[in-house]
């Protein structure tokens, strides 16, 4: 395997993982919107309509749980991208040292 093939493989992997991180961001935004709708329902219907108030609480809880899960996934995903980049740099440094000798 040449350095060019190694570089291309790692570039493809990093781009794929960045794409997946963008997908996680979209899901995070969706759950943020769900929790915001829940807050609005709680605010406007806390004393008027019990079932809309309960729906608001349920949406808020679902939104918060979803944001926690996808936020953690984004955090771990960014760590993974950094690990892939560090691994690539270590391999390139090793190959450069090996070819210099």
N, C-alpha and C positions, 0 to 999 in steps of 0.2 A: 504494500500500500504506500503510495507516494504522499508527500506532504500536501499536494494539491487535492488529492482525493480525501484525505483526512480533513482538510479545511472545508471542503465542500460538504462533507457529511455533517460536520459540526455546525456549519452555517444553516443547513437544512433543519437540523434538530432544534437549534435556537429559534429559528423562524416559526417552526411548528408549535413550540412551547409558548412563544409570545402570542401566537394566534389563539391558543387555548386559554391564555390569560385574558385576552380580550373577550372571549366567550364567557368566562367567569364574571367579568365586569358587567356584561349585559344581564346576566342572571342576578347579580347583586343589585343592579338598578331596578330590575323588576320587583324584587322583594322590598326594596326601599319604597317603591311606589305603592305596593300593597300595604306596607305599614303606615304610610302617609294617609292612604284612604281610611285605614282603621282609626287613625288619630282624628281625622275629620268627622267620621261617624260618631266617635266617642264625644267629641266636643259639642256637636250640634244636637245629639239625641240622648244625652245623659239623663235628662229628666223627662223626656217626652215619650219616646218609643223604646220599650225595653228590648225588643228583638233586634232593632237596629243598633242599640247600644252594645248588646251582646255580640252581634256580628262585628262591630268595630273592635271589640276586645279580641275576638278570635283572629281577625285580620292583622291586628297589631302584633299579636304573639307569633303568628305564622311568619310575618314579615321580619320580625327581630330574629327569630330562629334561622330563617333563610339567610339573612344578612350575616349572621355569625358564621354559618357554615361556609358560605361562599367567600366571605372575607378571609377566613382561615385558609381556604383553598388557594386564594390569590397569594397570601403571604407565603405559604409553602411552595407554590409554583414559582414565585420570584426567587426563593432560596434555591430551588432546583435549577433554574436558569443560571444563577450565579455559580453553582457547583459544576454545571456542564462547561461554562466558560473557563473556570479555573482548571478543570481537568484538561481541556483543550490546550490551555497555556502551558501546563506542566508537560504534556506530551510533545508540544512543539519545542519547548526548551530542551527536553531530553534528546529529541531527534537532532536539534541543532548542535548540541554538545557532542553527540555521537558522530556526526558527519565532520566536525572540526578536528577530531583526533586522527 
